[in-house]
Amino acid sequence: MKFDTKTEMKLARAIHFDESDQRVFHNPARTGEWCISGGFEFSNWSEADLTGKARQAFSNGWLGLETFGRVTFVAVTVVEENEVEILTAALADHFVALYGAPSVDAAMPAAREEVAHMMELCEDQDPNTLLTVARELTEAGVKESFRMIEPQDAGLDQFAIHGDIEGMDPTGGHGH
């Protein structure tokens, strides 16, 4: 799948303002890792599954695409096409390893759809816009809603630590 490279592509990275995610999620995402909604993880959950840290992950956790941990806040930033391809392949691998997809090739369409959905959420947002997700169980399944928090004048760079995917350009030459 080729992504439109005429406009800047955007995705979101995990951001932490304090240590609370370390306490509220079983597996917290690493600061700076690329994230998607990850609501698919809860598609067959019931009210009985929503206890403790699992409830917190369900209620408002974004899914990191490196650790597959959860984070409360993500910040919009520019992403390069090669990064999108690497992240999509990692998600397809995750679908095979954790969810029993028959092959990476079979999992790629779903992985592309998940990453594309997140890119659509980010595309009209300014860099450093914070995003939150809220989920609820309904009779029709999991309902997700998203909130955008505009970047403040001070900028998030003083708080955000942007990282790189292991194995990517070691010079950091991809615009971050």
C-alpha positions, 0 to 999 in steps of 0.5 A: 500500500502506498501512502499519499506523500504529497502531504505530510503524514502524521501519526502519534507518539506516546507521551508521559507527563508523570509516572502514572502510566507506570502504575495504571497499566500492566504494560506501559508504552515507552515514551516516544513510541508510535501508537494507534488506538488498539481498540481491536484488543477489546473486541470480544471483551465483556463487563467481566473483563473490565477490572483493575489495570485491564479496565484502565487499558480498555478505558483510555489506553493507546497501544504502542507499536513497539512494546504493545504497551498502553499509554494515556496521552499521545502527541501528533507528529510527522511520520515518514513513509518508511516508518509507517511501513515498518510499523504496519509490518510490526503490527501484522507480526503482532496479529500473527503472534498474539491473535493467531492470524494465519500469516503476516500476509493475511494480517497486513490488510488489518494492520494497514487499516489500523495504522491508516485509521490513526493517521486519519485521526492525526492528519488535520491536527497540528504537531504536538496536539495531544490526543486521548481515547475513551472507550465504553462497552455498548450492546453493539460492541466497543465504542471509541471516542477521541479528544484533541487537546491543542498544543500550548504556547510553551510547546510540548518539546520541554515534556516530550521525549521523541524516540526512534524505532530500533533498526531505523536510520541511526542518524535520526535523519527522519525529521524528528 
